[in-house]
């Protein structure tokens, strides 16, 4: 009886070991799972997925390219992310980094503290803007990851979103400019509380936003606007930005 029991336990251990060896990385949620360690020199869609989530950590005045190529800028952004969350800041995306990213994302790939509905509160779909619906939604996703970084830098207190993507009809109704970045899905308006508009405008300079408009800029005294325009334009004179 003892021999059979020992034999059974040994067989079970072998089966368990085989299952562990044959299993891929555990899926943390329904969004995205990385299957390899990433470091400088890596390339591929998994690098681009990482870059989207690091887009809020490019450094002051910089914007991280989402090109799927792990270069020095991606490494520097990763180090900042790792430092922000108390991880080993080695610039290598491995188990610890991925575990934190899994904890920060929901099943639809949005960061846990923001949702698509927040960035599309004037339209029933993502269509009707200056880009395709898919592009507008993808731009909004990048905005959310930048906002997640901004939120964390400001003590993980809520950030109030007042406007995001707009169709042409919604933009006209809101009195927006004909070339508003809201039409591209990459602009977000932020309201005060708990942070002042100037606090938001100043901190946004560190989190990948080429466009920052706030108090002192015409028609922006009641909100801070951030976007991904191609070249930098910051103007919030009341805040010294």
For each residue, the residues with C-beta under 8 A, 3 or more apart:
1: 4 5
2: 5 6
3: 6 7
4: 1 7 8
5: 1 2 8 9
6: 2 3 9 10
7: 3 4 10 11
8: 4 5 11 12
9: 5 6 12 13
10: 6 7 13 14
11: 7 8 14 15
12: 8 9 15 16
13: 9 10 16 17
14: 10 11 17 18
15: 11 12 18 19
16: 12 13 19 20
17: 13 14 20 21
18: 14 15 21 22
19: 15 16 22 23
20: 16 17 23
21: 17 18
22: 18 19
23: 19 20 26
24: 33 35
25: 33 34 35 98
26: 23 33
27: 30 33
28: 31 33 98 99 102 103
29: 102 105 106 107
30: 27 107 108
31: 28 105 106 107 108 109
32: 49 105 109
33: 24 25 26 27 28
34: 25 38 46 49 50 93 98
35: 24 25 46
36: 42 46
37: 92 93 94
38: 34 42 46 47 50 70 92 93 94
39: 42 70 75 91 92 93
40: 70 71 72 74 75 91
41: 70
42: 36 38 39 46 47 70
43: 47 68 69 70
44: 47 48 68
45: 48 49 68
46: 34 35 36 38 42 49 50
47: 38 42 43 44 50 51 68 69 70 74
48: 44 45 51 52 66 67 68
49: 32 34 45 46 52 53
50: 34 38 46 47 53 54 70 74 78 93 101
51: 47 48 54 55 64 65 66 67 68 74 77
52: 48 49 55 66 141 142 145
53: 49 50 81 101 104 105 111 145
54: 50 51 57 58 64 74 77 78 81 145
55: 51 52 58 63 64 66 77 142 145 146 149 208
56: 145 146 147 148 149 150 207 208
57: 54 64 77 78 80 81 84 149 207 208
58: 54 55 62 63 64 73 76 77 207 208
59: 62 76 77 80 206
60: 205 206
61: 205 232
62: 58 59 73 208
63: 55 58 208 210 228
64: 51 54 55 57 58 73 74 77 208
65: 51 69 73
66: 48 51 52 55 142
67: 48 51
68: 43 44 45 47 48 51
69: 43 47 65 74
70: 38 39 40 41 42 43 47 50 74 75
71: 40 74 75
72: 40 75 76
73: 58 62 64 65 76 77
74: 40 47 50 51 54 64 69 70 71 77 78
75: 39 40 70 71 72 78 79 91
76: 58 59 72 73 79 80 91
77: 51 54 55 57 58 59 64 73 74 80 81
78: 50 54 57 74 75 81 82 91 92 93 97
79: 75 76 82 83 89 90 91
80: 57 59 76 77 83 84
81: 53 54 57 77 78 84 85 87 97 149
82: 78 79 85 87 88 89 90 91 97
83: 79 80 86 87 89
84: 57 80 81 149 152 153
85: 81 82 100 152
86: 83
87: 81 82 83 96 97 100
88: 82 96
89: 79 82 83
90: 79 82
91: 39 40 75 76 78 79 82
92: 37 38 39 78 97
93: 34 37 38 39 50 78 97 98
94: 37 38 97 98
95: 98 99
96: 87 88 99 100
97: 78 81 82 87 92 93 94 100 101
98: 25 28 34 93 94 95 101 102
99: 28 95 96 102 103
100: 85 87 96 97 103 104
101: 50 53 97 98 104 105
102: 28 29 98 99 105
103: 28 99 100 112
104: 53 100 101 111 112 148
105: 29 31 32 53 101 102 109 110 111 112
106: 29 31 109 110 111 112 115
107: 29 30 31
108: 30 31 116
109: 31 32 105 106 141
110: 105 106 114 115 116 141 144
111: 53 104 105 106 114 144 145 147 148
112: 103 104 105 106 148
113: 147 148 151 158 159
114: 110 111 118 119 144 147 148 161
115: 106 110 118 119
116: 108 110 119 120 137 140 141
117: 120 121
118: 114 115 121 161 164
119: 114 115 116 140 143 144 161 164 165 185 188
120: 116 117 123 126 140 164 165
121: 117 118 161 163 164
122: 163 165 166 167 170 173 174
123: 120 126 127 128 165 166 167 170
124:
125: 128 133
126: 120 123 129 133 134 136 137 140 165 185
127: 123 132 133 136 167
128: 123 125 167 168 169 170
129: 126 136 165 166 167 168 171 182 183 184 185
130: 168 183 184
131: 135 136 139 183 184 185
132: 127 135 136
133: 125 126 127 136 137
134: 126 137 138
135: 131 132 138 139 184 185
136: 126 127 129 131 132 133 139 140 165 184 185
137: 116 126 133 134 140 141 165 185
138: 134 135 141 142 185
139: 131 135 136 142 143 165 184 185 186 228
140: 116 119 120 126 136 137 143 144 164 165 185 186
141: 52 109 110 116 137 138 144 145
142: 52 55 66 138 139 145 146 186 228
143: 119 139 140 146 147 164 185 186 187 188 226 227 228
144: 110 111 114 119 140 141 147 148
145: 52 53 54 55 56 111 141 142 148 149
146: 55 56 142 143 149 150 207 208 209 226
147: 56 111 113 114 143 144 150 151 159 161 188 207
148: 56 104 111 112 113 114 144 145 151 152
149: 55 56 57 81 84 145 146 152 153 207 208
150: 56 146 147 153 154 159 200 203 204 206 207
151: 113 147 148 154 156 157 158 159
152: 84 85 148 149 156
153: 84 149 150 203 206 207
154: 150 151 157 159 195 199 200 203
155:
156: 151 152
157: 151 154 194 195
158: 113 151 194
159: 113 147 150 151 154 190 195 200
160: 190 191 192 193
161: 114 118 119 121 147 164 188 189 190 191
162: 189 190 191 223
163: 121 122 166 174 182 187 188 189 223
164: 118 119 120 121 140 143 161 182 185 187 188 189
165: 119 120 122 123 126 129 136 137 139 140 182 183 185 187
166: 122 123 129 163 170 171 174 176 180 182 183
167: 122 123 127 128 129 170 171 183
168: 128 129 130 171 172 183
169: 128 172 173
170: 122 123 128 166 167 173 174
171: 129 166 167 168 174 176 180 182 183
172: 168 169 175 176
173: 122 169 170
174: 122 163 166 170 171 182
175: 172
176: 166 171 172 180 182 183
177: 180
178:
179: 183
180: 166 171 176 177 183 187
181: 184 186 187 211 227 228 229
182: 129 163 164 165 166 171 174 176 185 187 227
183: 129 130 131 165 166 167 168 171 176 179 180
184: 129 130 131 135 136 139 181 187 227 228
185: 119 126 129 131 135 136 137 138 139 140 143 164 165 182
186: 139 140 142 143 181 227 228 229
187: 143 163 164 165 180 181 182 184 211 225 226 227 228
188: 119 143 147 161 163 164 225 226 227
189: 161 162 163 164 223 224 225
190: 159 160 161 162 197 200 223 224 225 226
191: 160 161 162 197 222 223
192: 160 195 196 197 200 223
193: 160
194: 157 158
195: 154 157 159 192 199 200
196: 192 199 200
197: 190 191 192 200 201 214 215 221 222 223 224 236 239
198: 201 202 214 215 224 236 238 239 240 241
199: 154 195 196 202 203
200: 150 154 159 190 192 195 196 197 203 204 214 224 226
201: 197 198 204 205 212 214 215 224 234 236 239 241
202: 198 199 205 236 239 240 241
203: 150 153 154 199 200 206 207
204: 150 200 201 207 209 212 224 226
205: 60 61 201 202 209 212 234 241
206: 59 60 150 153 203
207: 56 57 58 146 147 149 150 153 203 204
208: 55 56 57 58 62 63 64 146 149 228
209: 146 204 205 212 226 227 228
210: 63 227 228 229 230 231 232 233
211: 181 187 225 226 227 228 229 232 233 234
212: 201 204 205 209 224 225 226 233 234 235 236 241
213: 217 220 224 225 233 234 235 236
214: 197 198 200 201 217 220 223 224 225 235 236 238 239 241
215: 197 198 201 220 221 224 236 237 238 239
216: 220 221 235 236 237 238 239
217: 213 214 220 235 236 237
218:
219:
220: 213 214 215 216 217 223 224 225 236
221: 197 215 216 238
222: 191 197
223: 162 163 189 190 191 192 197 214 220
224: 189 190 197 198 200 201 204 212 213 214 215 220 236
225: 187 188 189 190 211 212 213 214 220
226: 143 146 187 188 190 200 204 209 211 212
227: 143 181 182 184 186 187 188 209 210 211
228: 63 139 142 143 181 184 186 187 208 209 210 211
229: 181 186 210 211 232 233
230: 210
231: 210
232: 61 210 211 229
233: 210 211 212 213 229
234: 201 205 211 212 213 241
235: 212 213 214 216 217 241
236: 197 198 201 202 212 213 214 215 216 217 220 224 239 240 241
237: 215 216 217 240 241
238: 198 214 215 216 221
239: 197 198 201 202 214 215 216 236
240: 198 202 236 237
241: 198 201 202 205 212 214 234 235 236 237
